């Protein structure tokens, strides 16, 4: 099983947050190289100067079922001896993808509110990863919103293809 | 938590780091953050059928493990692709 990492500084332009969820990084299966994948590590935090008014940033992960419009990013290999990732990494969405549960947090598999100055890291132990199916354009998207902080966030994801 | 499914740390200036154990629901894949000394019933429970820890939203809804869901989604995807290619 090969491990890869991707973040939303790797390609395209980071999209400033707004009061509605903005997709930052997504990982999806593609028909040509169909395989399952699993997120094993998530790290995120603000990537801009904090707002003068103390405020929150809400981070969310949800299951994606259609592709929106974003910039394709080639994931980095954790081990250079591995083959290139078979999953598609898309970052900095300008048109939101369709997610299970719609735009609300109904289908969210991860949601966390942090202070704008805070950052979080999460590591999954074996057997507790966030798995997506080997179905075309299905995957997991990491999104964020803030009604007050209107700059960028950095989301870094480590994942396995299998 | 004994045998946690994951570990989370939140760092924030002028505050102590917040470390939490997590587990991933065996039915819906939702990540649950375990508060120290919290009532196990608040977090969800253990499915008596598949023996996995589950979140509170999946308690009492029957056993539908994630692996079975993945297989269903993949079968539906294959069907969609087959219909599209005809």
gemmi code that builds the backbone of each chain (N, CA, C; Angstrom):
import gemmi

chains = {
    "A": [
        ("UNK", (0.847, -1.202, 0.000), (0.000, 0.000, 0.000), (0.882, 1.252, 0.000)),
        ("UNK", (0.664, 2.092, -0.969), (1.514, 3.287, -1.071), (0.845, 4.476, -0.387)),
        ("UNK", (1.669, 5.331, 0.163), (1.142, 6.506, 0.878), (1.510, 7.794, 0.149)),
        ("UNK", (0.568, 8.724, 0.154), (0.742, 9.979, -0.585), (0.315, 11.144, 0.294)),
        ("UNK", (0.735, 12.328, -0.097), (0.251, 13.515, 0.612), (-0.119, 14.593, -0.397)),
        ("UNK", (-1.069, 15.386, -0.007), (-1.553, 16.454, -0.892), (-2.004, 17.615, -0.023)),
        ("UNK", (-1.797, 18.832, -0.504), (-2.338, 19.995, 0.208), (-2.751, 21.060, -0.802)),
        ("UNK", (-3.479, 22.041, -0.328), (-4.052, 23.010, -1.259), (-3.117, 24.169, -1.592)),
        ("UNK", (-1.825, 24.000, -1.298), (-0.833, 24.968, -1.797), (-0.089, 24.381, -2.980)),
        ("UNK", (-0.405, 23.153, -3.334), (0.360, 22.456, -4.370), (-0.029, 22.880, -5.787)),
        ("UNK", (-1.214, 23.403, -5.961), (-1.659, 23.793, -7.301), (-2.786, 24.811, -7.190)),
        ("UNK", (-2.921, 25.634, -8.223), (-4.020, 26.600, -8.264), (-3.863, 27.714, -7.246)),
        ("UNK", (-4.936, 28.466, -7.072), (-4.930, 29.575, -6.115), (-5.830, 29.223, -4.945)),
        ("UNK", (-5.313, 29.447, -3.771), (-6.138, 29.185, -2.589), (-7.364, 30.087, -2.627)),
        ("UNK", (-8.494, 29.542, -2.221), (-9.756, 30.280, -2.256), (-10.090, 30.805, -0.856)),
        ("UNK", (-10.367, 32.092, -0.788), (-10.673, 32.690, 0.513), (-11.967, 32.112, 1.077)),
        ("UNK", (-12.012, 31.971, 2.384), (-13.199, 31.405, 3.018), (-14.368, 32.385, 2.975)),
        ("UNK", (-15.557, 31.839, 3.106), (-16.774, 32.633, 3.151), (-17.711, 31.971, 4.164)),
        ("UNK", (-18.919, 32.497, 4.235), (-19.872, 31.964, 5.210), (-20.431, 30.599, 4.791)),
        ("UNK", (-20.205, 30.225, 3.540), (-20.616, 28.879, 3.099), (-19.363, 28.033, 2.878)),
        ("UNK", (-19.570, 26.728, 2.920), (-18.425, 25.823, 2.849), (-17.675, 25.929, 1.518)),
        ("UNK", (-16.360, 26.021, 1.599), (-15.501, 26.045, 0.408), (-14.648, 24.782, 0.430)),
        ("UNK", (-14.668, 24.039, -0.669), (-13.893, 22.808, -0.737), (-12.423, 23.133, -0.943)),
        ("UNK", (-11.582, 22.532, -0.123), (-10.147, 22.828, -0.164), (-9.363, 21.721, -0.858)),
        ("UNK", (-9.590, 20.489, -0.423), (-8.874, 19.337, -0.979), (-9.855, 18.185, -1.121)),
        ("UNK", (-9.807, 17.518, -2.255), (-10.629, 16.313, -2.376), (-9.804, 15.193, -2.988)),
        ("UNK", (-10.157, 13.988, -2.630), (-9.522, 12.792, -3.180), (-10.617, 11.892, -3.688)),
        ("UNK", (-10.541, 11.544, -4.951), (-11.600, 10.741, -5.546), (-11.019, 9.600, -6.375)),
        ("UNK", (-11.843, 8.567, -6.550), (-11.469, 7.457, -7.419), (-11.741, 7.866, -8.861)),
        ("UNK", (-10.966, 7.315, -9.799), (-11.191, 7.584, -11.225), (-11.283, 6.257, -11.980)),
        ("UNK", (-12.165, 6.224, -12.987), (-12.447, 4.988, -13.705), (-11.185, 4.328, -14.257)),
        ("UNK", (-10.287, 5.122, -14.828), (-9.112, 4.557, -15.489), (-8.209, 3.792, -14.526)),
        ("UNK", (-8.141, 4.243, -13.290), (-7.260, 3.588, -12.304), (-8.053, 3.357, -11.017)),
        ("UNK", (-9.155, 2.654, -11.166), (-10.107, 2.523, -10.058), (-9.490, 1.806, -8.854)),
        ("UNK", (-9.584, 2.430, -7.704), (-9.128, 1.782, -6.471), (-9.764, 2.508, -5.287)),
        ("UNK", (-9.762, 1.826, -4.159), (-10.209, 2.477, -2.936), (-9.069, 3.316, -2.378)),
        ("UNK", (-9.427, 4.194, -1.474), (-8.401, 4.978, -0.800), (-8.825, 5.229, 0.626)),
        ("UNK", (-7.892, 5.682, 1.436), (-8.227, 5.972, 2.827), (-7.344, 7.099, 3.348)),
        ("UNK", (-7.989, 8.038, 4.031), (-7.256, 9.142, 4.640), (-6.705, 8.654, 5.975)),
        ("UNK", (-5.411, 8.850, 6.173), (-4.781, 8.389, 7.404), (-4.326, 9.547, 8.293)),
        ("UNK", (-4.261, 10.712, 7.701), (-3.812, 11.854, 8.492), (-4.384, 13.138, 7.910)),
        ("UNK", (-4.832, 14.002, 8.791), (-5.386, 15.293, 8.373), (-4.719, 16.391, 9.194)),
        ("UNK", (-4.360, 17.479, 8.539), (-3.815, 18.622, 9.273), (-4.356, 19.876, 8.631)),
        ("UNK", (-4.813, 20.808, 9.441), (-5.345, 22.038, 8.859), (-5.266, 23.199, 9.836)),
        ("UNK", (-5.302, 24.375, 9.260), (-5.274, 25.585, 10.070), (-5.310, 26.789, 9.157)),
        ("UNK", (-5.413, 27.970, 9.743), (-5.479, 29.202, 8.957), (-4.150, 29.426, 8.239)),
        ("UNK", (-4.224, 29.957, 7.031), (-3.023, 30.222, 6.227), (-3.021, 31.683, 5.806)),
        ("UNK", (-3.395, 32.533, 6.718), (-3.429, 33.963, 6.459), (-3.421, 34.706, 7.786)),
        ("UNK", (-3.294, 36.024, 7.705), (-3.299, 36.817, 8.943), (-4.657, 36.714, 9.619)),
        ("UNK", (-4.688, 36.552, 10.937), (-5.978, 36.416, 11.616), (-6.815, 37.684, 11.534)),
        ("UNK", (-8.119, 37.493, 11.583), (-9.031, 38.634, 11.567), (-8.922, 39.386, 12.893)),
        ("UNK", (-9.119, 40.696, 12.855), (-9.044, 41.492, 14.083), (-10.108, 41.054, 15.080)),
        ("UNK", (-11.250, 40.617, 14.565), (-12.300, 40.090, 15.435), (-12.052, 38.602, 15.625)),
        ("UNK", (-11.940, 38.193, 16.876), (-11.689, 36.776, 17.129), (-12.876, 35.969, 16.597)),
        ("UNK", (-12.593, 34.896, 15.908), (-13.684, 34.167, 15.269), (-13.324, 32.696, 15.066)),
        ("UNK", (-14.251, 31.968, 14.546), (-14.073, 30.530, 14.346), (-13.892, 30.180, 12.873)),
        ("UNK", (-13.292, 29.032, 12.645), (-13.271, 28.427, 11.305), (-13.828, 27.020, 11.488)),
        ("UNK", (-14.776, 26.664, 10.650), (-15.382, 25.333, 10.740), (-14.790, 24.453, 9.651)),
        ("UNK", (-14.265, 23.319, 10.039), (-13.693, 22.366, 9.078), (-14.617, 21.154, 8.995)),
        ("UNK", (-14.675, 20.577, 7.802), (-15.637, 19.507, 7.576), (-15.079, 18.529, 6.540)),
        ("UNK", (-15.383, 17.268, 6.701), (-15.066, 16.280, 5.659), (-16.359, 15.561, 5.306)),
        ("UNK", (-16.587, 15.375, 4.026), (-17.837, 14.753, 3.592), (-17.562, 13.865, 2.387)),
        ("UNK", (-18.519, 13.013, 2.109), (-18.378, 12.118, 0.953), (-18.833, 12.834, -0.311)),
        ("UNK", (-17.979, 12.802, -1.307), (-18.228, 13.514, -2.557), (-18.751, 12.526, -3.588)),
        ("UNK", (-19.752, 12.943, -4.364), (-20.308, 12.024, -5.371), (-20.235, 12.571, -6.795)),
        ("UNK", (-19.962, 13.844, -6.956), (-19.679, 14.381, -8.304), (-18.524, 15.369, -8.195)),
        ("UNK", (-17.862, 15.599, -9.303), (-16.738, 16.548, -9.276), (-17.275, 17.955, -9.501)),
        ("UNK", (-16.748, 18.888, -8.782), (-17.034, 20.286, -9.070), (-15.927, 20.801, -9.971)),
        ("UNK", (-15.555, 22.062, -9.766), (-14.431, 22.603, -10.536), (-13.330, 23.015, -9.576)),
        ("UNK", (-12.185, 22.412, -9.769), (-11.025, 22.731, -8.938), (-9.766, 22.524, -9.750)),
        ("UNK", (-8.629, 22.702, -9.095), (-7.349, 22.505, -9.782), (-6.823, 21.116, -9.446)),
        ("UNK", (-6.458, 20.382, -10.483), (-5.904, 19.056, -10.269), (-4.496, 19.181, -9.688)),
        ("UNK", (-4.209, 18.399, -8.662), (-2.886, 18.443, -8.042), (-2.308, 17.032, -8.009)),
        ("UNK", (-1.041, 16.916, -8.336), (-0.398, 15.596, -8.298), (0.111, 15.339, -6.893)),
        ("UNK", (-0.418, 14.324, -6.236), (0.008, 14.055, -4.856), (1.481, 13.664, -4.779)),
        ("UNK", (2.112, 14.018, -3.678), (3.509, 13.634, -3.442), (3.566, 12.211, -2.916)),
        ("UNK", (4.581, 11.491, -3.337), (4.772, 10.143, -2.823), (5.550, 10.230, -1.512)),
        ("UNK", (5.082, 9.522, -0.517), (5.822, 9.489, 0.746), (7.095, 8.669, 0.571)),
        ("UNK", (7.007, 7.641, -0.274), (8.175, 6.828, -0.592), (8.424, 6.944, -2.099)),
        ("UNK", (9.549, 7.518, -2.494), (9.791, 7.755, -3.924), (9.808, 6.474, -4.757)),
        ("UNK", (9.943, 5.332, -4.103), (9.976, 4.057, -4.842), (8.579, 3.606, -5.255)),
        ("UNK", (7.549, 4.216, -4.697), (6.178, 3.806, -5.029), (5.745, 4.343, -6.393)),
        ("UNK", (4.664, 3.770, -6.891), (4.100, 4.256, -8.158), (3.259, 5.509, -7.885)),
        ("UNK", (2.931, 6.241, -8.930), (2.108, 7.448, -8.776), (0.730, 7.070, -8.248)),
        ("UNK", (0.103, 8.016, -7.573), (-1.213, 7.755, -6.986), (-2.249, 7.430, -8.064)),
        ("UNK", (-3.123, 6.478, -7.745), (-4.194, 6.119, -8.682), (-5.455, 6.925, -8.399)),
        ("UNK", (-5.461, 7.674, -7.306), (-6.622, 8.522, -6.991), (-6.373, 9.929, -7.521)),
        ("UNK", (-7.457, 10.650, -7.718), (-7.347, 12.003, -8.257), (-7.399, 13.020, -7.117)),
        ("UNK", (-6.414, 13.876, -7.060), (-6.394, 14.939, -6.068), (-6.825, 16.248, -6.707)),
        ("UNK", (-7.802, 16.899, -6.116), (-8.273, 18.190, -6.629), (-8.260, 19.183, -5.473)),
        ("UNK", (-7.773, 20.384, -5.743), (-7.649, 21.366, -4.664), (-8.258, 22.702, -5.098)),
        ("UNK", (-8.519, 23.545, -4.116), (-8.957, 24.938, -4.352), (-10.151, 25.038, -5.305)),
        ("UNK", (-11.239, 24.464, -4.898), (-12.443, 24.438, -5.741), (-13.018, 25.833, -5.967)),
        ("UNK", (-13.479, 26.066, -7.185), (-14.206, 27.308, -7.473), (-15.696, 27.012, -7.669)),
        ("UNK", (-16.015, 25.771, -8.058), (-17.416, 25.317, -8.101), (-17.500, 24.079, -7.233)),
        ("UNK", (-18.371, 24.133, -6.248), (-18.432, 23.075, -5.240), (-18.889, 21.734, -5.820)),
        ("UNK", (-18.304, 20.641, -5.359), (-18.775, 19.318, -5.778), (-20.063, 18.949, -5.037)),
        ("UNK", (-20.741, 17.905, -5.512), (-21.917, 17.416, -4.789), (-21.436, 16.495, -3.676)),
        ("UNK", (-21.975, 16.706, -2.487), (-21.590, 15.831, -1.386), (-22.836, 15.177, -0.805)),
        ("UNK", (-22.632, 14.025, -0.192), (-23.727, 13.339, 0.471), (-24.263, 14.225, 1.578)),
        ("UNK", (-25.565, 14.451, 1.578), (-26.152, 15.298, 2.611), (-26.280, 16.747, 2.190)),
        ("UNK", (-25.823, 17.090, 0.989), (-25.979, 18.460, 0.496), (-24.965, 19.407, 1.102)),
        ("UNK", (-25.268, 20.688, 1.039), (-24.303, 21.689, 1.471), (-24.247, 21.814, 2.992)),
        ("UNK", (-25.265, 21.303, 3.675), (-25.262, 21.376, 5.130), (-24.319, 20.303, 5.677)),
        ("UNK", (-24.316, 20.128, 6.961), (-23.399, 19.181, 7.573), (-24.053, 17.816, 7.774)),
        ("UNK", (-25.154, 17.562, 7.085), (-25.923, 16.330, 7.294), (-25.070, 15.086, 7.030)),
        ("UNK", (-24.334, 15.093, 5.923), (-23.552, 13.911, 5.565), (-22.103, 13.987, 6.001)),
        ("UNK", (-21.825, 14.905, 6.900), (-20.441, 15.118, 7.308), (-19.887, 13.914, 8.068)),
        ("UNK", (-18.668, 13.498, 7.732), (-18.043, 12.436, 8.513), (-16.995, 13.018, 9.459)),
        ("UNK", (-16.840, 14.303, 9.385), (-15.874, 14.998, 10.251), (-16.310, 16.437, 10.305)),
        ("UNK", (-16.488, 16.999, 11.470), (-16.716, 18.443, 11.555), (-16.131, 18.942, 12.858)),
        ("UNK", (-15.437, 20.040, 12.770), (-14.728, 20.589, 13.916), (-14.718, 22.106, 13.792)),
        ("UNK", (-14.981, 22.781, 14.879), (-14.845, 24.233, 14.904), (-13.596, 24.585, 15.693)),
        ("UNK", (-12.754, 25.400, 15.092), (-11.540, 25.840, 15.780), (-11.498, 27.349, 15.792)),
        ("UNK", (-10.823, 27.881, 16.768), (-10.519, 29.304, 16.744), (-9.648, 29.585, 15.523)),
        ("UNK", (-9.745, 30.774, 14.966), (-8.975, 31.097, 13.750), (-7.464, 30.952, 13.948)),
        ("UNK", (-7.003, 31.048, 15.198), (-5.565, 30.939, 15.460), (-5.130, 29.505, 15.742)),
        ("UNK", (-6.086, 28.604, 15.759), (-5.759, 27.222, 16.117), (-5.522, 26.366, 14.879)),
        ("UNK", (-4.774, 25.299, 15.078), (-4.549, 24.320, 14.020), (-4.735, 22.931, 14.618)),
        ("UNK", (-5.134, 21.989, 13.792), (-5.404, 20.639, 14.292), (-4.724, 19.606, 13.412)),
        ("UNK", (-4.284, 18.547, 14.058), (-3.770, 17.386, 13.329), (-4.479, 16.150, 13.860)),
        ("UNK", (-4.771, 15.226, 12.967), (-5.421, 13.967, 13.363), (-4.715, 12.820, 12.660)),
        ("UNK", (-4.456, 11.783, 13.429), (-3.804, 10.593, 12.888), (-4.725, 9.409, 13.137)),
        ("UNK", (-4.936, 8.604, 12.118), (-5.779, 7.406, 12.286), (-4.902, 6.198, 12.565)),
        ("UNK", (-5.328, 5.396, 13.518), (-4.659, 4.112, 13.726), (-5.168, 3.135, 12.672)),
        ("UNK", (-4.397, 2.076, 12.382), (-4.858, 1.116, 11.377), (-6.258, 0.594, 11.697)),
        ("UNK", (-7.122, 0.615, 10.701), (-8.504, 0.152, 10.880), (-9.478, 1.282, 11.154)),
        ("UNK", (-8.972, 2.501, 11.368), (-9.853, 3.636, 11.689), (-9.732, 4.753, 10.667)),
        ("UNK", (-9.259, 4.452, 9.492), (-9.072, 5.464, 8.465), (-10.424, 5.879, 7.860)),
        ("UNK", (-10.401, 6.984, 7.108), (-11.605, 7.423, 6.394), (-11.521, 6.852, 4.975)),
        ("UNK", (-12.349, 5.852, 4.708), (-12.227, 5.093, 3.454), (-13.230, 5.600, 2.427)),
        ("UNK", (-12.810, 5.671, 1.163), (-13.756, 5.981, 0.094), (-13.811, 4.808, -0.877)),
        ("UNK", (-14.940, 4.649, -1.569), (-15.126, 3.478, -2.419), (-14.417, 3.596, -3.767)),
        ("UNK", (-14.220, 2.453, -4.402), (-13.619, 2.419, -5.738), (-14.713, 2.659, -6.772)),
        ("UNK", (-15.275, 3.851, -6.742), (-16.336, 4.249, -7.673), (-15.968, 5.599, -8.268)),
        ("UNK", (-16.082, 5.694, -9.576), (-15.666, 6.918, -10.268), (-16.237, 8.191, -9.633)),
        ("UNK", (-15.410, 9.184, -9.458), (-15.682, 10.494, -8.849), (-16.212, 10.452, -7.417)),
        ("UNK", (-16.214, 9.290, -6.802), (-16.585, 9.222, -5.389), (-15.316, 9.364, -4.547)),
        ("UNK", (-15.435, 10.089, -3.482), (-14.264, 10.267, -2.634), (-14.613, 11.085, -1.412)),
        ("UNK", (-13.617, 11.705, -0.851), (-13.814, 12.526, 0.354), (-13.274, 13.921, 0.081)),
        ("UNK", (-14.062, 14.906, 0.471), (-13.657, 16.306, 0.273), (-13.554, 16.988, 1.639)),
        ("UNK", (-12.501, 17.776, 1.788), (-12.293, 18.536, 3.027), (-12.674, 19.985, 2.731)),
        ("UNK", (-13.575, 20.520, 3.535), (-14.095, 21.864, 3.280), (-13.917, 22.741, 4.527)),
        ("UNK", (-14.098, 24.024, 4.356), (-14.003, 24.933, 5.498), (-14.898, 26.140, 5.266)),
        ("UNK", (-15.347, 26.726, 6.343), (-16.104, 27.983, 6.252), (-15.787, 28.855, 7.450)),
        ("UNK", (-16.007, 30.130, 7.269), (-15.941, 31.056, 8.391), (-16.741, 32.299, 8.030)),
        ("UNK", (-17.626, 32.724, 8.899), (-18.394, 33.932, 8.594), (-17.554, 35.203, 8.741)),
        ("UNK", (-16.420, 35.131, 9.433), (-15.635, 36.336, 9.728), (-14.237, 36.294, 9.125)),
        ("UNK", (-13.553, 35.167, 9.276), (-12.192, 35.023, 8.720), (-12.316, 34.824, 7.216)),
        ("UNK", (-11.815, 35.756, 6.439), (-12.019, 35.683, 4.994), (-10.716, 35.521, 4.230)),
        ("UNK", (-9.756, 34.865, 4.858), (-8.513, 34.571, 4.159), (-8.462, 33.056, 3.877)),
        ("UNK", (-7.258, 32.518, 3.681), (-7.130, 31.119, 3.253), (-6.888, 30.184, 4.429)),
        ("UNK", (-7.123, 28.906, 4.177), (-6.706, 27.867, 5.119), (-5.814, 26.888, 4.358)),
        ("UNK", (-4.963, 26.215, 5.115), (-4.124, 25.181, 4.519), (-4.606, 23.829, 5.036)),
        ("UNK", (-4.906, 22.944, 4.105), (-5.359, 21.590, 4.469), (-4.365, 20.606, 3.877)),
        ("UNK", (-3.811, 19.771, 4.706), (-2.855, 18.757, 4.235), (-3.415, 17.376, 4.574)),
        ("UNK", (-3.387, 16.508, 3.603), (-3.984, 15.170, 3.773), (-2.958, 14.113, 3.408)),
        ("UNK", (-2.839, 13.104, 4.241), (-2.049, 11.921, 3.865), (-3.017, 10.765, 3.664)),
        ("UNK", (-2.785, 10.013, 2.608), (-3.737, 8.949, 2.299), (-3.038, 7.770, 1.637)),
        ("UNK", (-3.747, 6.656, 1.632), (-3.267, 5.437, 0.980), (-4.205, 5.079, -0.165)),
        ("UNK", (-3.644, 4.528, -1.214), (-4.429, 3.869, -2.267), (-4.401, 2.368, -1.983)),
        ("UNK", (-5.484, 1.670, -2.214), (-5.393, 0.215, -2.073), (-6.468, -0.492, -2.901)),
    ],
    "B": [
        ("UNK", (-8.537, 6.424, 26.703), (-9.287, 5.370, 25.990), (-8.336, 4.211, 25.668)),
        ("UNK", (-8.764, 2.986, 25.918), (-7.935, 1.831, 25.546), (-8.102, 1.571, 24.059)),
        ("UNK", (-7.031, 1.292, 23.393), (-7.017, 1.024, 21.959), (-7.795, 2.084, 21.161)),
        ("UNK", (-7.364, 3.328, 21.193), (-8.076, 4.361, 20.427), (-7.910, 4.142, 18.921)),
        ("UNK", (-8.840, 4.699, 18.170), (-8.771, 4.559, 16.716), (-7.958, 5.665, 16.076)),
        ("UNK", (-7.606, 6.651, 16.873), (-6.832, 7.748, 16.330), (-6.481, 8.731, 17.428)),
        ("UNK", (-5.735, 9.737, 17.030), (-5.251, 10.720, 17.994), (-5.331, 12.098, 17.342)),
        ("UNK", (-5.835, 13.052, 18.097), (-5.971, 14.403, 17.560), (-5.297, 15.388, 18.498)),
        ("UNK", (-4.669, 16.381, 17.920), (-4.080, 17.443, 18.756), (-4.438, 18.798, 18.145)),
        ("UNK", (-4.895, 19.707, 19.001), (-5.206, 21.070, 18.569), (-4.233, 22.002, 19.272)),
        ("UNK", (-3.532, 22.812, 18.489), (-2.601, 23.773, 19.081), (-3.130, 25.184, 18.824)),
        ("UNK", (-3.026, 25.990, 19.857), (-3.552, 27.350, 19.766), (-2.673, 28.244, 20.632)),
        ("UNK", (-2.313, 29.426, 20.147), (-1.452, 30.301, 20.944), (-2.080, 30.627, 22.306)),
        ("UNK", (-1.259, 30.697, 23.305), (-1.666, 31.056, 24.681), (-2.624, 30.055, 25.315)),
        ("UNK", (-2.707, 28.886, 24.764), (-3.577, 27.864, 25.369), (-2.819, 26.551, 25.407)),
        ("UNK", (-3.209, 25.718, 26.344), (-2.575, 24.393, 26.399), (-3.035, 23.577, 25.196)),
        ("UNK", (-2.147, 22.732, 24.697), (-2.529, 21.864, 23.578), (-3.673, 20.951, 24.019)),
        ("UNK", (-4.617, 20.743, 23.131), (-5.749, 19.862, 23.442), (-5.551, 18.538, 22.709)),
        ("UNK", (-5.300, 17.499, 23.473), (-5.100, 16.178, 22.876), (-6.335, 15.330, 23.131)),
        ("UNK", (-6.775, 14.629, 22.129), (-7.956, 13.778, 22.278), (-7.732, 12.456, 21.552)),
        ("UNK", (-8.273, 11.396, 22.128), (-8.338, 10.137, 21.400), (-9.573, 10.182, 20.517)),
        ("UNK", (-9.540, 9.435, 19.449), (-10.712, 9.374, 18.564), (-10.996, 7.918, 18.211)),
        ("UNK", (-12.196, 7.677, 17.749), (-12.462, 6.418, 17.069), (-13.317, 6.702, 15.851)),
        ("UNK", (-13.265, 5.829, 14.896), (-14.021, 6.003, 13.662), (-15.188, 5.034, 13.685)),
        ("UNK", (-16.383, 5.565, 13.485), (-17.594, 4.732, 13.555), (-17.482, 3.589, 12.528)),
        ("UNK", (-17.718, 2.388, 12.993), (-17.613, 1.221, 12.116), (-18.752, 1.111, 11.123)),
        ("UNK", (-19.796, 1.943, 11.294), (-20.939, 1.895, 10.385), (-20.931, 3.056, 9.386)),
        ("UNK", (-20.665, 4.291, 9.854), (-20.772, 5.443, 8.943), (-19.434, 6.142, 8.702)),
        ("UNK", (-18.389, 5.719, 9.392), (-17.041, 6.271, 9.181), (-16.882, 7.661, 9.806)),
        ("UNK", (-17.834, 8.094, 10.605), (-17.700, 9.408, 11.248), (-16.636, 9.316, 12.352)),
        ("UNK", (-15.823, 10.350, 12.460), (-14.790, 10.357, 13.495), (-15.376, 10.951, 14.772)),
        ("UNK", (-15.261, 10.209, 15.864), (-15.794, 10.663, 17.155), (-14.620, 11.032, 18.056)),
        ("UNK", (-14.680, 12.232, 18.617), (-13.632, 12.694, 19.530), (-14.039, 12.319, 20.947)),
        ("UNK", (-13.169, 11.625, 21.617), (-13.502, 11.096, 22.939), (-13.019, 12.064, 24.006)),
        ("UNK", (-13.982, 12.577, 24.771), (-13.606, 13.491, 25.850), (-13.127, 12.664, 27.042)),
        ("UNK", (-12.101, 13.130, 27.766), (-11.616, 12.358, 28.900), (-12.730, 12.083, 29.912)),
        ("UNK", (-12.807, 10.879, 30.385), (-13.742, 10.434, 31.417), (-15.218, 10.601, 31.029)),
        ("UNK", (-15.499, 10.674, 29.758), (-16.903, 10.870, 29.365), (-17.673, 9.551, 29.468)),
        ("UNK", (-18.973, 9.687, 29.587), (-19.846, 8.518, 29.666), (-19.796, 7.785, 28.315)),
        ("UNK", (-19.478, 6.491, 28.306), (-19.407, 5.771, 27.022), (-20.682, 5.889, 26.187)),
        ("UNK", (-21.827, 6.005, 26.852), (-23.089, 6.108, 26.125), (-23.174, 7.408, 25.318)),
        ("UNK", (-22.445, 8.437, 25.776), (-22.452, 9.717, 25.070), (-21.731, 9.629, 23.724)),
        ("UNK", (-20.775, 8.726, 23.657), (-19.955, 8.607, 22.435), (-20.626, 7.738, 21.383)),
        ("UNK", (-21.518, 6.879, 21.818), (-22.138, 5.910, 20.918), (-22.184, 4.570, 21.607)),
        ("UNK", (-21.535, 3.586, 21.061), (-21.534, 2.279, 21.706), (-20.778, 1.274, 20.874)),
        ("UNK", (-20.939, 0.008, 21.234), (-20.298, -1.062, 20.470), (-21.394, -1.901, 19.838)),
        ("UNK", (-21.281, -2.133, 18.537), (-22.291, -2.936, 17.839), (-22.113, -4.389, 18.257)),
        ("UNK", (-23.172, -4.987, 18.722), (-23.077, -6.377, 19.194), (-23.001, -7.356, 18.029)),
        ("UNK", (-23.272, -6.873, 16.825), (-23.249, -7.753, 15.654), (-21.857, -7.783, 15.007)),
        ("UNK", (-21.308, -6.601, 14.670), (-19.994, -6.569, 14.006), (-18.864, -6.280, 14.986)),
        ("UNK", (-19.222, -5.992, 16.248), (-18.235, -5.766, 17.303), (-17.341, -4.550, 17.039)),
        ("UNK", (-17.892, -3.555, 16.361), (-17.125, -2.326, 16.106), (-17.692, -1.195, 16.960)),
        ("UNK", (-16.857, -0.221, 17.286), (-17.361, 0.966, 17.972), (-18.168, 1.788, 16.977)),
        ("UNK", (-19.309, 2.282, 17.420), (-20.163, 3.062, 16.519), (-20.530, 4.406, 17.168)),
        ("UNK", (-20.858, 5.389, 16.336), (-21.198, 6.715, 16.856), (-22.640, 6.718, 17.359)),
        ("UNK", (-23.010, 7.794, 18.054), (-24.349, 7.830, 18.658), (-25.462, 7.891, 17.609)),
        ("UNK", (-25.120, 8.379, 16.411), (-26.140, 8.455, 15.354), (-26.461, 7.082, 14.776)),
        ("UNK", (-25.538, 6.134, 14.921), (-25.744, 4.785, 14.366), (-26.285, 3.804, 15.401)),
        ("UNK", (-26.338, 4.231, 16.666), (-26.846, 3.334, 17.701), (-28.331, 3.070, 17.467)),
        ("UNK", (-28.730, 1.817, 17.542), (-30.145, 1.457, 17.419), (-30.664, 1.423, 15.999)),
        ("UNK", (-29.774, 1.522, 15.019), (-30.223, 1.509, 13.620), (-29.876, 0.202, 12.916)),
        ("UNK", (-29.513, -0.817, 13.657), (-29.145, -2.090, 13.050), (-27.705, -2.086, 12.592)),
        ("UNK", (-27.222, -3.264, 12.239), (-25.817, -3.376, 11.852), (-25.665, -3.227, 10.342)),
        ("UNK", (-24.983, -2.170, 9.930), (-24.697, -1.949, 8.513), (-23.235, -1.497, 8.426)),
        ("UNK", (-22.306, -2.450, 8.471), (-20.886, -2.080, 8.529), (-20.432, -1.289, 7.304)),
        ("UNK", (-19.406, -0.492, 7.496), (-18.885, 0.342, 6.413), (-18.480, -0.496, 5.202)),
        ("UNK", (-17.874, -1.651, 5.446), (-17.414, -2.484, 4.332), (-18.596, -2.867, 3.427)),
        ("UNK", (-19.740, -3.191, 4.041), (-20.919, -3.540, 3.235), (-21.418, -2.329, 2.463)),
        ("UNK", (-21.372, -1.163, 3.116), (-21.782, 0.075, 2.417), (-20.873, 0.307, 1.215)),
        ("UNK", (-19.558, 0.163, 1.424), (-18.606, 0.383, 0.321), (-18.912, -0.563, -0.838)),
        ("UNK", (-19.188, -1.816, -0.521), (-19.497, -2.783, -1.584), (-20.771, -2.387, -2.333)),
        ("UNK", (-21.772, -1.900, -1.594), (-23.019, -1.441, -2.234), (-22.752, -0.256, -3.160)),
        ("UNK", (-21.982, 0.730, -2.652), (-21.680, 1.925, -3.463), (-20.920, 1.526, -4.713)),
        ("UNK", (-19.980, 0.596, -4.548), (-19.177, 0.187, -5.701), (-20.027, -0.564, -6.726)),
        ("UNK", (-20.954, -1.397, -6.237), (-21.842, -2.123, -7.153), (-22.739, -1.141, -7.912)),
        ("UNK", (-23.256, -0.145, -7.194), (-24.100, 0.867, -7.840), (-23.299, 1.649, -8.880)),
        ("UNK", (-22.053, 1.948, -8.558), (-21.182, 2.671, -9.487), (-20.913, 1.860, -10.743)),
        ("UNK", (-20.666, 0.549, -10.565), (-20.413, -0.319, -11.726), (-21.641, -0.384, -12.625)),
        ("UNK", (-22.828, -0.441, -11.979), (-24.078, -0.488, -12.750), (-24.260, 0.797, -13.554)),
        ("UNK", (-23.991, 1.941, -12.896), (-24.114, 3.235, -13.589), (-23.177, 3.294, -14.790)),
        ("UNK", (-21.932, 2.839, -14.579), (-20.945, 2.856, -15.671), (-21.392, 1.948, -16.817)),
        ("UNK", (-21.934, 0.772, -16.462), (-22.369, -0.180, -17.490), (-23.524, 0.394, -18.302)),
        ("UNK", (-24.468, 1.066, -17.602), (-25.621, 1.652, -18.305), (-25.174, 2.804, -19.196)),
        ("UNK", (-24.172, 3.559, -18.716), (-23.678, 4.694, -19.490), (-22.965, 4.224, -20.764)),
        ("UNK", (-22.270, 3.102, -20.670), (-21.471, 2.645, -21.813), (-22.324, 1.949, -22.871)),
        ("UNK", (-23.582, 1.611, -22.532), (-24.429, 0.926, -23.530), (-25.085, 1.925, -24.476)),
    ],
}
model = gemmi.Model(1)
for chain_id, residues in chains.items():
    chain = gemmi.Chain(chain_id)
    for i, (resn, *xyz) in enumerate(residues, 1):
        res = gemmi.Residue()
        res.name, res.seqid = resn, gemmi.SeqId(i, " ")
        for name, pos in zip(("N", "CA", "C"), xyz):
            atom = gemmi.Atom()
            atom.name, atom.element = name, gemmi.Element(name[0])
            atom.pos, atom.b_iso = gemmi.Position(*pos), 0.0
            res.add_atom(atom)
        chain.add_residue(res)
    model.add_chain(chain)
structure = gemmi.Structure()
structure.add_model(model)
structure.setup_entities()
